[in-house]
Amino acid sequence: TIYERERMALSATTIAEVLQDAGYATGIFGKWHLGEDDAYQPEKRGFDEVFIHGAGGIGQVYPGSQADVPGNSYFDPILKHNDTFVQTEGYCTDVFFQQALAWINAKKTEQPFFAYLSTNAPHGPFIAPEEYAAIYAELCDDVPEAQRDEVIHFLGMITNIDDNMGLLMEKLDAWQLTDNTVLIFMTDNGTARGDLIYNAGLRGRKATRYEGATKVPFFVRYPGVSTAGVDVDRFARHYDLFPTFAEIANAKLPADLEIDGRSLLPLISNPESEWADRLSFFHLGRWSEKGQGEHSIPPFDPEGAKYQDFAVRSEEWRLVGKLGESADSPALELFDMVTDPGETNTLISQYPERAQAMLEAYDKWWQEVRPLMVNEDAPLDAKKQYLGNYEKQKAMVGIPKWTPAE
């Protein structure tokens, strides 16, 4: 997600494009982070409605990567609404939900819709409205003082999301959309600060190689198909959503499209459905020259970082690796995720053959994805078009105020 690597290859097919072709209205509200230049923006990748901030977080501007509007804040942020930058009013999460709800309300009688609501919160910097942070002010006494304020605001940001999810569900009820809408709630990575309070017994947090970095909540409400309150104890991945949504929408996939995931509908409709085991692969990313130093300069060496903080997961086992004594010799751990979900006891000495087979599968996966790393030579000093478009509009016509529809 740095050094322009966040740019999603233009050859990629998005689920928004597939649903758009199937007759769906498609809208994104919040974080994009898949390319700031015009060709990479969401309106060129399948979205009819675009309401986003720049970069990986509101206000983020740093050398060699994407940039949001300089000085942007979680309160009253300047956002891009389709082809116009607008001055919003309110806390960022509230604003994203307001716009999404207005768009859904406008589309609900016109055509089926796909609303992708990717909130910036609870991403750092951790800033919540004071009335939400105050809820936790006296509940974090055990957190080290240096991190207490961040944790308080982190939890407040999550509670604000909860309230907005409640509002979304109320509106779906009021608009009589509940029975014909699939509602999914999930996060994009493990906790960033919550482990200082509670981490469900998991090891690690965001930006580590352990399960706590990659295991996320995933809730589905699909009236008539799913059953409320039922746990599905199977290993699934984010890329399973692509074929799942395509199947729900009865959308036609391009004939030459290779899909990594598989539809989750069998598990959603029946948690006891057969679900064949498979391997999944994780890599921390953010390599620099020879895999060392986050802020070194090009040329870069992905091969030197092949074994830099990675993991391989099956239903039962998890292989965890990091750079060893040399770039081509990783240090490995192996965990039984059924009996030891907290990854406390490595079994690498008892099951060396299993670990070796998983490592070989990882090597094969790396060879498959390596040609897709197409941004290694991207210029880092080029003017960012997102930022340039904002500056041009500001100089010519100014930044209009945003008014969400009722």
C-alpha positions in Angstrom: 0.0 0.0 0.0 3.0 2.3 -0.5 5.3 3.3 -3.4 2.3 3.2 -5.8 1.9 -0.6 -5.3 -1.7 0.1 -4.1 -2.7 0.7 -7.7 -4.9 -2.2 -8.8 -3.7 -3.4 -12.2 -5.8 -2.0 -15.0 -6.2 -5.5 -16.3 -8.1 -6.6 -13.2 -11.9 -7.1 -13.3 -13.8 -5.8 -10.3 -17.0 -7.1 -8.8 -18.5 -3.6 -9.4 -18.0 -4.0 -13.1 -19.6 -7.4 -13.1 -22.6 -6.2 -11.2 -22.8 -3.1 -13.3 -23.0 -5.3 -16.4 -25.8 -7.3 -14.7 -27.9 -4.1 -14.3 -27.0 -3.0 -10.8 -26.4 0.5 -9.7 -23.0 0.6 -8.0 -21.8 3.0 -5.4 -18.7 3.4 -3.2 -18.7 5.5 -0.1 -15.5 6.0 1.9 -12.1 4.5 1.2 -10.8 3.5 -2.2 -7.0 3.2 -1.9 -6.5 1.3 -5.2 -5.0 4.1 -7.3 -5.3 7.9 -7.3 -4.6 8.6 -11.0 -7.6 9.1 -13.2 -7.4 5.7 -14.9 -7.5 4.0 -11.5 -10.3 5.8 -9.9 -13.5 3.9 -9.0 -15.7 5.6 -11.7 -13.4 3.8 -14.2 -13.6 0.5 -12.3 -17.3 -0.1 -12.3 -18.8 2.4 -9.9 -21.7 4.8 -11.0 -21.6 6.8 -7.7 -18.3 7.8 -6.1 -18.0 9.5 -2.7 -14.4 9.0 -1.5 -11.4 10.4 0.3 -7.9 10.1 -1.2 -5.0 7.9 -0.2 -5.2 5.3 2.5 -6.6 7.6 5.1 -8.2 11.0 5.4 -5.5 13.6 5.4 -2.7 11.2 4.6 0.0 12.9 2.5 3.6 11.4 2.4 6.3 11.1 -0.2 6.2 8.4 -2.8 2.6 7.4 -2.6 -1.0 8.5 -2.9 -2.1 11.7 -1.3 -5.4 13.0 0.1 -6.4 16.7 0.2 -3.8 18.4 2.3 -4.9 19.2 5.8 -8.1 17.1 5.5 -9.7 16.2 8.7 -12.1 13.5 10.1 -14.5 16.4 10.8 -15.9 18.3 7.8 -13.6 16.5 5.3 -13.3 17.5 1.6 -14.3 14.5 -0.4 -14.6 13.6 -4.1 -18.2 13.2 -5.2 -18.1 11.8 -8.7 -16.1 14.4 -10.6 -16.4 17.2 -8.1 -14.6 17.9 -4.8 -17.1 19.0 -2.1 -16.8 20.4 1.4 -18.8 18.2 3.8 -20.1 18.9 7.2 -19.9 16.4 10.1 -17.8 13.5 11.2 -16.5 11.4 8.4 -18.3 8.1 9.2 -21.6 9.9 9.6 -21.0 11.7 6.3 -20.3 8.5 4.4 -23.4 6.8 5.8 -25.6 9.9 5.0 -24.5 9.9 1.4 -24.9 6.2 1.0 -28.4 6.3 2.5 -29.4 9.2 0.2 -28.1 7.3 -2.8 -29.9 4.0 -1.8 -33.1 6.0 -1.2 -32.9 7.5 -4.7 -32.1 4.1 -6.4 -34.5 1.9 -4.5 -37.3 2.1 -7.0 -35.1 2.4 -10.1 -32.9 -0.7 -10.2 -31.1 -3.2 -7.9 -28.1 -1.7 -6.1 -24.6 -2.6 -4.8 -23.6 -0.2 -2.0 -19.9 -0.5 -0.9 -19.6 1.4 2.3 -15.9 1.4 3.2 -15.5 3.7 6.2 -12.1 5.3 7.0 -12.8 4.7 10.7 -11.4 3.1 12.8 -8.2 3.7 10.9 -5.5 5.8 12.4 -5.1 8.6 13.4 -7.7 7.6 16.0 -10.1 10.4 16.3 -13.7 10.0 17.5 -16.4 12.6 18.3 -15.9 13.5 21.9 -19.3 12.1 22.9 -18.2 8.7 21.7 -14.8 8.8 23.2 -16.3 9.8 26.5 -18.1 6.5 26.7 -14.7 4.7 27.2 -12.8 7.3 29.2 -13.2 5.4 32.5 -13.0 1.9 31.0 -9.4 1.9 29.9 -7.5 2.3 33.2 -5.5 -0.9 32.4 -4.2 0.5 29.1 -0.7 2.1 29.3 -1.1 5.9 29.7 0.9 6.6 26.5 -1.7 4.6 24.4 -4.9 5.2 26.5 -6.2 8.2 24.5 -5.8 6.3 21.2 -7.6 3.3 22.6 -10.4 5.4 24.0 -10.9 7.1 20.6 -10.5 3.8 18.7 -13.4 2.3 20.7 -15.4 5.4 20.2 -14.9 5.2 16.4 -16.3 1.7 16.5 -19.3 2.6 18.5 -20.0 5.4 16.0 -19.9 2.8 13.2 -22.4 0.7 15.3 -24.8 3.5 15.5 -24.6 4.2 11.8 -25.1 0.5 11.0 -28.3 0.7 13.2 -29.5 3.7 11.2 -28.8 1.8 7.9 -30.9 -1.1 9.1 -33.7 1.1 10.3 -33.8 2.8 6.9 -33.8 -0.6 5.1 -36.8 -1.5 7.2 -38.6 1.8 6.6 -38.0 1.6 2.9 -39.2 -2.1 2.8 -35.9 -3.2 1.4 -34.8 -5.6 4.2 -36.3 -8.7 2.8 -34.6 -8.2 -0.6 -31.2 -7.0 0.5 -28.1 -8.9 1.4 -26.4 -7.1 4.2 -22.8 -7.8 5.0 -20.6 -6.4 7.7 -16.8 -7.1 7.9 -13.5 -5.5 8.5 -10.4 -5.4 6.4 -7.8 -6.6 8.9 -7.3 -7.5 12.5 -7.4 -4.9 15.3 -5.1 -1.9 15.3 -5.5 -0.9 18.9 -8.2 -3.2 20.4 -5.7 -5.9 21.5 -4.7 -3.6 24.4 -8.2 -4.4 25.7 -9.4 -7.7 24.1 -8.2 -9.8 21.2 -10.3 -12.9 21.5 -7.3 -15.0 22.4 -5.6 -14.3 19.1 -1.9 -13.6 18.7 -0.9 -10.5 16.8 -2.6 -7.4 15.5 -2.8 -5.5 12.2 0.6 -5.6 10.3 1.9 -8.7 11.9 2.2 -12.2 10.5 -0.1 -13.9 13.0 -3.8 -14.8 13.0 -4.7 -11.6 14.9 -3.7 -9.6 11.8 -6.0 -11.4 9.4 -8.9 -12.9 11.2 -11.9 -10.6 10.9 -15.6 -10.5 11.8 -17.9 -11.4 8.9 -21.7 -11.1 9.4 -24.3 -11.9 6.8 -28.0 -11.2 6.8 -29.7 -12.8 3.8 -33.5 -13.0 4.5 -34.9 -16.3 3.3 -31.5 -17.9 3.0 -29.4 -17.3 6.1 -30.5 -18.2 9.7 -30.1 -15.5 12.4 -27.7 -16.2 15.2 -26.0 -19.2 13.5 -22.2 -19.5 13.6 -20.4 -20.8 10.5 -17.2 -22.5 11.6 -15.4 -22.6 8.3 -12.3 -20.9 6.9 -13.2 -18.4 4.2 -11.6 -15.4 2.6 -12.5 -11.9 1.3 -12.0 -13.0 -2.3 -14.9 -15.4 -1.8 -17.2 -12.4 -2.0 -16.6 -11.9 -5.7 -18.2 -15.3 -6.8 -20.8 -15.0 -4.0 -22.1 -11.7 -5.2 -22.0 -12.8 -8.8 -24.1 -15.8 -8.0 -26.6 -13.8 -5.9 -27.0 -11.4 -8.8 -27.1 -14.1 -11.5 -24.3 -12.1 -13.1 -22.4 -13.4 -16.1 -18.6 -13.6 -15.6 -16.1 -12.9 -18.4 -15.2 -16.2 -20.0 -11.5 -15.7 -19.5 -11.7 -14.6 -15.9 -9.9 -16.7 -13.3 -11.5 -16.7 -9.9 -9.5 -17.5 -6.8 -12.5 -17.7 -4.4 -15.6 -19.7 -4.3 -19.2 -18.8 -3.6 -20.1 -18.7 0.1 -23.8 -19.4 -0.6 -23.7 -23.0 0.4 -22.4 -22.1 3.9 -24.7 -19.1 4.2 -27.7 -21.3 3.5 -26.5 -24.4 5.4 -23.4 -24.1 7.8 -23.1 -27.9 7.6 -22.5 -27.9 3.9 -19.4 -29.7 2.6 -16.6 -27.2 2.3 -13.4 -28.6 0.8 -10.1 -27.6 2.5 -7.8 -25.3 0.7 -4.7 -23.2 1.3 -4.7 -19.5 1.5 -1.6 -17.2 1.5 -0.7 -14.0 3.3 2.2 -11.6 2.9 2.8 -8.4 4.9 4.0 -6.5 1.9 5.7 -3.1 2.2 9.1 -4.3 0.9 11.8 -1.9 0.0 15.3 -2.3 -1.4 16.3 -6.0 -0.6 13.3 -6.1 1.7 14.8 -3.8 4.2 13.9 -0.3 5.4 10.4 1.0 4.8 11.5 4.3 3.4 14.4 3.4 1.2 14.4 4.4 -2.5 14.1 2.4 -5.7 15.2 0.1 -7.2 13.1 -2.4 -5.2 13.5 -6.1 -4.8 10.3 -8.1 -4.1 12.3 -11.3 -4.3 14.4 -10.2 -1.3 11.2 -9.9 0.7 9.5 -13.1 -0.5 9.7 -14.5 3.0 9.3 -11.3 4.9 6.4 -11.9 7.3 4.1 -14.4 5.5 1.7 -17.2 6.4 -0.1 -20.1 4.8 -3.4 -21.2 6.3 -5.6 -24.3 5.9 -8.7 -25.2 7.9 -6.5 -26.8 10.6 -3.0 -25.6 10.1 -1.2 -22.3 9.9 2.4 -22.0 8.8 4.1 -18.7 9.8 7.3 -17.5 8.4 9.8 -14.6 8.5 13.2 -13.8 7.0 15.8 -16.2 8.3 19.6 -16.1 8.1 19.3 -15.5 4.4 16.7 -14.1 2.0 15.9 -17.6 0.7 15.8 -19.4 4.0 12.8 -18.5 6.1 12.4 -19.1 9.8 9.2 -21.1 10.3 6.5 -21.9 12.9 3.6 -24.3 12.5 0.4 -24.1 14.6 -2.6 -26.4 15.0 -5.4 -23.8 14.7 -8.0 -26.2 16.1 -6.3 -26.9 19.4 -4.2 -23.8 19.6 -5.9 -20.8 17.9 -3.7 -18.4 19.9 -0.6 -19.8 18.1 1.3 -20.4 21.4 3.0 -23.7 20.7 4.8 -24.3 17.4 4.7 -27.9 16.2 7.3 -27.5 13.4 9.6 -30.2 14.9 6.8 -32.7 15.1 5.4 -32.1 11.6 8.3 -31.0 9.3 6.8 -32.7 6.2 3.5 -30.8 6.6 5.4 -27.5 7.0 7.5 -28.2 4.0 4.5 -29.0 1.8 2.8 -25.7 2.9 6.1 -23.8 2.2 6.3 -25.4 -1.3 2.7 -24.3 -1.9 3.6 -20.8 -0.9 6.5 -20.8 -3.3 4.2 -21.8 -6.1 1.7 -19.1 -5.1 4.5 -16.5 -5.1 5.5 -17.5 -8.7 1.9 -17.0 -9.7 1.4 -13.6 -8.3 4.9 -12.2 -9.0 4.1 -11.2 -12.6 1.2 -9.1 -11.3 3.5 -6.8 -9.3 3.4 -4.3 -12.1 4.1 -1.1 -10.2 7.7 -1.8 -9.1 9.0 0.8 -11.5 6.3 3.3 -11.0 7.7 6.9 -10.7 7.3 8.1 -7.1 7.9 11.8 -7.8 5.1 12.3 -10.4 2.3 14.7 -9.6 -0.7 12.9 -8.2 -3.7 13.5 -10.5 -6.2 13.3 -7.6 -4.4 16.1 -5.8 -3.9 18.0 -9.1 -7.6 17.8 -9.9 -8.4 19.1 -6.4 -6.0 22.1 -6.8 -7.3 22.9 -10.3 -10.9 22.9 -9.1 -10.1 25.0 -6.1 -8.3 27.6 -8.2 -11.0 27.8 -10.9 -14.4 27.5 -9.2 -13.7 26.7 -5.5 -15.1 23.9 -3.4 -18.9 23.8 -3.1 -20.7 22.7 0.0 -22.1 19.2 0.1 -25.8 18.7 0.7 -27.0 15.1 1.1 -30.4 14.4 -0.4 -33.1 13.5 2.1 
